Amino acid sequence: DVRKSDGSFFEGCPRSNLKRVIQEVEGKGFEFKVGTEAEFFILKYESGKIHTSDHGSYFDLLPLDQEESLRRDMVIALEELGFNIEAAHHEVAPSQHEIDFEYGNALKIADSLINLKLVVKTLAARKGYIATFMPKPIYGVPGSGMHTHLSLFREGENAFYDPEKPDGLSSIARGFIAGLLQHAPALTAITNPLVNSYKRLVPGYEAPVYIAWAEKNRSPLVRVPPQRGKGTRAELRNPDPSCNPYLAFACILKAGIDGVERELDPGKPCNSLNLYHMSCEEREEWGIRNLPRNLEEALQELEKDTVIQEALTSHILNYFLEAKRQEWQEFQERVHPWEIERYLELY
């Protein structure tokens, strides 16, 4: 934590901010647990061009997964540092990988993600690679997400589970999911904080575009995996690994708890619907909204949502908005290679 000279917490410290929000929820009798699936690319960057070094895909091994031994070294290094790794494997795109920590306390998982980035980047650099958690470094392949699994525990039991309900989901789980859906537009500014983040959130690459939930469907924003009992959880699918995990977890928790306290209902799950194939009229009938299409839209939503704002100190909120507004303005003013390729000779 960052502290002032008198020992008090600095209002701009994201870790202290997450502690504050967690303590508020603990005062209501809940423990917030999180699990993440952090994806990243291991690339060569030469003469201003990106080069992938394998042709692997989901769960491939050698010879298709050329960085298998490097990924194993990363896992070993993390385990030697005391982190509990649940899984590590090649992802869908060439040179794309995933390392998952065991489900645990939100603050501990946020700390783990910071260390993950340091270890992954350091070991990749030693081998002459660039490891990047940039959401969409390569056009035409899936981007890197950070699916985030969420649950509340109370007195050692999973508060999302209710064996008396047909779907096994408690009213607390349904309220939490509804809170995520309600605040998703503003939340996206924090969970997807880069201009580049929105190049990942497009149809066709298993990334969410629409605000809905389901149990047996991977196209909505929130999915409820089939496990019940202590494994009952909601999976928020839009976060990407460029986010600050301390800020993201604080805002996710605040959104979910708001839904619990207001007893919001998420509506019917979209279990049999492919949201990407629905017409605008069909989605409107279901009450399905779009996620923000770019960083500017997300920032506009954040400026309107007082619940997500309250998940951040005024210091963090104001500096975040200022920095991200500047980032968006710089992007808007730049002439991009796509524009030169598209227009230079045509006009």
C-alpha positions in Angstrom: 0.0 0.0 0.0 1.0 3.6 -0.6 0.8 5.7 2.6 1.3 9.3 3.5 4.1 10.5 5.8 1.7 10.3 8.8 1.0 6.6 8.1 -2.5 7.2 6.7 -3.6 5.7 3.4 -3.0 7.7 0.2 -6.3 8.3 -1.6 -4.7 7.5 -5.0 -3.6 4.0 -4.0 -5.6 1.4 -5.9 -4.7 -1.4 -3.5 -5.9 0.6 -0.5 -9.1 1.4 -2.4 -9.8 -2.2 -3.0 -9.3 -2.9 0.7 -11.8 -0.2 1.5 -14.5 -1.7 -0.7 -13.8 -5.2 0.6 -14.1 -4.0 4.2 -17.5 -2.4 3.4 -18.7 -5.8 2.0 -17.2 -7.7 4.9 -19.2 -5.5 7.2 -22.3 -6.9 5.5 -21.2 -10.4 6.3 -19.7 -11.4 2.9 -16.3 -12.5 1.7 -15.5 -11.7 -2.0 -13.7 -14.5 -3.9 -12.3 -14.2 -7.4 -10.6 -16.4 -10.0 -9.1 -15.1 -13.2 -8.1 -16.5 -16.6 -5.3 -14.1 -17.7 -4.3 -14.4 -21.4 -1.3 -13.0 -23.1 0.9 -13.2 -26.2 4.5 -14.2 -26.5 5.8 -12.5 -29.6 8.9 -11.4 -31.6 8.9 -7.7 -32.4 11.5 -6.9 -35.2 11.8 -4.0 -37.6 8.5 -2.6 -36.3 6.6 -5.8 -37.1 5.0 -8.4 -34.9 5.9 -12.0 -35.5 4.2 -15.1 -33.9 6.5 -18.0 -33.3 4.1 -20.9 -33.4 1.0 -22.2 -35.1 -0.6 -23.6 -31.9 -4.2 -23.3 -30.8 -6.3 -24.2 -27.8 -4.4 -26.7 -25.5 -1.8 -27.6 -28.1 1.6 -28.9 -27.1 4.9 -29.3 -28.8 5.7 -29.1 -31.7 2.8 -26.7 -32.4 3.2 -24.9 -29.1 6.8 -23.6 -29.5 6.8 -21.7 -26.2 5.6 -24.6 -24.0 8.9 -24.8 -22.1 9.0 -21.0 -21.6 5.4 -21.1 -20.2 6.4 -24.0 -17.9 9.3 -21.9 -16.7 6.9 -19.0 -15.9 4.7 -21.4 -13.9 7.6 -22.8 -12.0 8.9 -19.3 -11.2 5.5 -18.2 -9.9 5.1 -21.4 -7.8 8.6 -20.8 -6.3 7.4 -17.3 -5.3 4.5 -18.9 -3.4 1.6 -18.5 -5.9 -0.8 -21.4 -6.4 -1.3 -22.1 -10.1 -4.5 -23.9 -11.2 -3.8 -24.2 -14.9 -1.6 -23.1 -17.7 -2.0 -23.8 -21.4 -1.8 -22.5 -25.0 -4.8 -20.4 -26.0 -6.8 -20.2 -29.3 -4.5 -17.8 -31.3 -0.9 -18.5 -32.4 1.5 -17.5 -29.6 -1.3 -16.9 -27.2 -1.2 -18.3 -23.6 -3.1 -18.5 -20.4 -2.1 -18.9 -16.8 -4.7 -19.2 -14.0 -4.4 -18.8 -10.3 -6.4 -20.8 -7.8 -9.7 -19.2 -6.8 -9.2 -17.0 -3.7 -9.5 -13.7 -1.8 -9.9 -10.8 -4.2 -7.0 -8.8 -2.7 -4.7 -11.8 -2.9 -5.7 -12.5 -6.6 -5.1 -8.9 -7.5 -1.6 -9.1 -6.0 -1.0 -12.3 -7.9 -1.9 -10.7 -11.2 0.6 -7.9 -10.7 3.3 -10.5 -10.0 2.2 -12.6 -13.0 2.8 -9.7 -15.4 6.2 -9.1 -13.9 7.3 -12.7 -14.1 5.9 -13.3 -17.6 7.4 -10.2 -19.1 10.8 -10.7 -17.4 11.2 -14.4 -18.4 10.1 -13.7 -22.0 12.6 -10.9 -22.3 15.4 -13.1 -21.2 14.6 -15.4 -24.2 14.4 -12.5 -26.6 10.6 -12.4 -26.7 8.1 -9.7 -25.9 5.2 -10.8 -23.7 2.2 -8.6 -23.9 -1.1 -8.3 -22.1 -2.3 -5.9 -24.7 -5.9 -6.9 -25.4 -5.7 -7.1 -29.2 -2.2 -7.0 -30.6 -3.0 -8.9 -33.8 -5.9 -8.3 -36.2 -7.9 -11.3 -37.3 -7.4 -13.6 -34.3 -8.9 -13.6 -30.8 -7.7 -11.0 -28.4 -6.5 -11.6 -24.8 -9.2 -11.5 -22.2 -9.2 -12.0 -18.4 -12.5 -13.8 -17.7 -13.2 -13.2 -14.0 -15.0 -15.7 -11.8 -16.9 -14.2 -8.9 -18.7 -15.4 -5.8 -19.7 -14.3 -2.3 -19.1 -16.5 0.8 -20.9 -16.1 4.1 -19.8 -18.0 7.2 -17.7 -20.3 5.1 -20.5 -21.2 2.7 -21.0 -20.1 -0.9 -23.8 -17.5 -0.7 -24.5 -17.9 -4.5 -25.7 -21.5 -4.0 -29.3 -22.5 -3.0 -30.1 -26.2 -3.3 -33.8 -25.4 -3.1 -33.8 -23.5 -6.3 -34.2 -25.4 -9.6 -31.0 -23.8 -11.1 -29.2 -23.9 -7.8 -28.7 -20.1 -7.8 -29.6 -18.1 -4.7 -31.4 -14.7 -4.6 -28.0 -13.3 -3.7 -26.4 -14.8 -6.9 -29.2 -13.5 -9.0 -29.0 -10.0 -7.4 -25.2 -9.9 -7.9 -25.6 -10.9 -11.6 -28.3 -8.3 -12.1 -26.0 -5.7 -10.6 -23.2 -6.6 -13.0 -25.7 -6.2 -15.9 -27.1 -3.0 -14.6 -23.7 -1.3 -14.3 -21.9 -3.0 -17.1 -21.6 0.1 -19.4 -19.8 2.1 -16.7 -17.9 -0.9 -15.4 -16.4 -1.4 -18.8 -14.4 1.8 -18.6 -12.5 0.2 -15.7 -12.3 -3.5 -16.9 -11.4 -2.5 -20.4 -9.4 0.7 -20.0 -7.5 1.0 -23.3 -8.4 2.3 -26.7 -7.3 -1.1 -27.9 -9.6 -2.9 -25.5 -12.5 -2.3 -27.8 -10.9 -4.0 -30.8 -11.3 -7.2 -28.8 -15.0 -6.6 -27.9 -16.3 -7.4 -31.3 -18.5 -10.3 -32.7 -16.8 -13.4 -33.9 -14.0 -13.9 -31.4 -15.7 -15.3 -28.2 -15.6 -11.9 -26.6 -18.9 -10.4 -25.2 -20.6 -7.5 -27.0 -24.0 -7.6 -25.5 -25.2 -7.2 -21.9 -27.0 -10.5 -21.0 -26.4 -13.6 -18.9 -26.7 -17.4 -19.5 -25.8 -20.7 -18.0 -25.1 -22.7 -21.2 -23.9 -20.0 -23.5 -20.6 -18.2 -24.0 -21.9 -15.3 -26.1 -23.4 -13.1 -23.2 -21.5 -10.9 -20.9 -22.1 -13.1 -17.8 -22.0 -16.9 -17.8 -22.8 -19.1 -14.9 -20.6 -22.3 -15.1 -22.4 -25.6 -14.3 -20.7 -26.3 -11.0 -22.8 -25.9 -7.9 -22.1 -26.1 -4.1 -18.9 -24.3 -3.2 -18.1 -23.9 -6.9 -21.2 -21.8 -7.7 -20.0 -18.6 -9.4 -20.6 -16.0 -12.1 -18.1 -15.5 -14.8 -17.7 -11.9 -16.1 -16.3 -12.2 -19.6 -15.5 -8.7 -20.7 -12.4 -7.8 -18.5 -9.1 -7.8 -20.2 -5.6 -8.1 -18.7 -4.7 -4.5 -19.3 -7.0 -3.4 -16.5 -5.7 -2.5 -13.0 -7.0 -5.5 -11.0 -7.4 -3.5 -7.8 -9.7 -1.0 -9.5 -11.5 -3.6 -11.5 -12.3 -5.9 -8.6 -13.5 -2.9 -6.5 -15.9 -1.8 -9.2 -17.1 -5.3 -9.9 -17.8 -5.9 -6.3 -19.6 -2.6 -5.9 -21.8 -3.3 -8.9 -22.7 -6.8 -7.7 -23.5 -5.7 -4.1 -25.7 -2.9 -5.4 -27.7 -5.6 -7.2 -27.9 -7.7 -4.1 -29.0 -4.8 -1.8 -31.6 -3.6 -4.3 -32.8 -7.1 -4.9 -32.5 -6.7 -8.7 -33.5 -9.6 -11.0 -31.3 -10.4 -14.0 -34.3 -11.7 -16.0 -34.3 -14.9 -18.0 -31.0 -16.5 -19.0 -30.2 -16.5 -22.7 -29.3 -20.2 -22.7 -30.3 -21.1 -26.2 -29.6 -17.8 -27.9 -26.6 -16.9 -30.0 -26.6 -13.2 -29.3 -24.3 -12.5 -32.3 -26.9 -13.9 -34.7 -29.9 -12.1 -33.2 -31.3 -9.0 -35.0 -31.4 -5.6 -33.3 -35.2 -6.1 -32.9 -34.8 -9.5 -31.3 -32.3 -8.2 -28.8 -34.5 -5.2 -28.0 -37.4 -7.6 -27.3 -35.1 -9.4 -24.8 -34.0 -6.1 -23.3 -30.4 -6.8 -24.3 -28.2 -3.7 -24.5 -24.8 -3.2 -26.2 -21.5 -2.8 -24.3 -19.8 0.5 -25.1 -18.2 0.4 -28.6 -15.2 2.4 -27.7 -13.3 4.0 -24.8 -15.1 7.3 -25.2 -18.6 5.7 -24.8 -17.4 3.8 -21.7 -16.1 7.0 -20.1 -19.4 8.7 -20.7 -21.1 5.8 -19.0 -18.7 6.0 -16.0 -19.4 9.7 -15.6 -23.2 8.9 -15.3 -23.0 5.9 -12.9 -22.7 7.0 -9.2 -22.4 3.4 -7.9 -19.3 2.7 -9.9 -17.9 6.1 -9.1 -18.3 5.3 -5.3 -16.2 2.2 -5.8 -13.3 4.6 -6.4 -11.9 7.5 -4.3 -12.5 10.9 -5.8 -8.7 11.2 -6.4 -8.6 7.9 -8.4 -11.8 8.7 -10.3 -10.7 12.2 -11.4 -7.2 11.2 -12.4 -8.5 8.1 -14.2 -11.0 10.2 -16.2 -8.4 12.8 -17.0 -5.8 10.3 -18.2 -8.3 8.3 -20.3 -9.8 11.4 -21.9 -6.3 12.4 -22.9 -5.6 8.9 -24.3 -8.8 9.0 -26.4 -8.0 12.5 -27.7 -4.5 11.4 -28.7 -5.9 8.4 -30.6 -8.5 10.6 -32.3 -5.8 13.0 -33.6 -3.4 10.4 -34.9 -3.4 9.3 -38.6 -3.4 5.5 -38.5 -1.7 3.1 -41.0 -5.1 1.7 -41.9 -6.2 5.2 -43.1 -3.0 5.6 -45.2 -3.5 2.2 -46.8 -7.2 2.8 -47.4 -7.3 6.4 -48.6 -3.9 7.8 -49.7 -4.0 6.7 -53.4 -7.8 6.4 -53.7 -8.3 10.1 -53.0 
